[in-house]
Amino acid sequence: MEFFHTHISARSVELASQTLRSTWISEGKLVQAFERTLSSRLGLVNPVALNSGTSALHLALILSGIGPGDEVILPPQTFIATGLVVLMQHATPVFADIQLDTGNIDPESIKEKISEKTRAIIAVHWGGYPCDMDAIHDIARHHDLSVIEDAAHALGSVYRGKPVGSLSRFTAFSFQAIKHVTTGDGGALCCLDEEDHKCCRAIRWFGIDRESSPVSLLGERDYDVQSVGYKYHMNDLGAAVGLGNLEEFPKNLARRREMGARYRKELENVPGVTLLSYKESHQSAYWLFTMLVEQRERFVKKLATRGIPVSVVHQRIDRNQVFGGLTPDLANQERFEDAQISIPLHCGLDDEDLTRIIETIREGW
Ligand SMILES: Cc1ncc(COP(=O)(O)O)c(C=O)c1O
């Protein structure tokens, strides 16, 4: 049994082969088609396809104007990329506490961490369960902060009836190998603001606005780059894989939700297990099924003896020296760090696999 599963649909293989045979493998029509499909099928607003989720987060910070001396508030419960992009901009990451019952950033802690230097908040939807975005937006409005959602785990998540990717100034998605939809590696940045969207399209490709810089008589595009740009665009080969996988995404997402609901029902009253909270207003895309367990090492060993892999997936990132050491006074993060564990949830599992996982846990450890 795998803990993570890379899903490549038959259609992805077909489209990728066609693309290779066409020899047009750089950014072109398929990247545009991938972006259009993300909007039309999933309701993402102005998605700009990129080469990774990390690039998406980095561009969100750049477009927010984050630079040296600025502070960005984020949770430690995330992948290291979320914090590294702040350092890439020579700004200071300020870690806020999380909610013990979701793993998501706690709006009350954000309030306590705000200073004169705060410029942005990064909200990470842990495992795909949406953060309390209304409270985060209220704080951001009050202090004039940019809100960036790290939705690497949250393709298909819905908050109060609206898709994640349509809520905040910026939302960053990842299409890396083990995500809901993969393009090999890839990402997208959604921008609510049209000006941000336009800048994002240029800055992902060296700062050159492809649409308004035609190739001149002399054979090169006529452009005048005015600020630093990046080579962060997605290419057509990745987009071909992504388009093929997107066709199966609704079915796969429904299956993930079905598995999540079954785990919640059948693990609810198991001694030593505390499930995370679930509100109907916050629909998870269930990239992970994280729970809190007592005696975690015994739990991990017991499941390993039955061939069931489990993982913490990510440990708090402020433990890395690059961030200067652990942030004190994050009581919920400390408790979460000691007890969190995720059990397998992906489309490579069948109902019998789930039964085996559930029964093994119900036996105790
Ligand atoms: C929470 C979170 N943010 C950002 C990223 C970075 O995404 P990518 O690997 O596409 O750069 C990841 C990747 O796993 C992640 O889990």
The ligand as an ORCA input file, in Angstrom:
! r2SCAN-3c Opt
* xyz 0 1
  C       1.723     23.568      1.803
  C       2.612     23.562      0.612
  N       2.967     24.731      0.065
  C       3.760     24.792     -1.019
  C       4.246     23.660     -1.622
  C       5.163     23.783     -2.788
  O       4.619     23.295     -3.972
  P       5.571     22.803     -5.155
  O       6.216     21.517     -4.739
  O       4.646     22.637     -6.319
  O       6.572     23.876     -5.396
  C       3.892     22.414     -1.110
  C       4.374     21.179     -1.744
  O       4.163     20.080     -1.332
  C       3.071     22.355      0.050
  O       2.715     21.188      0.598
*
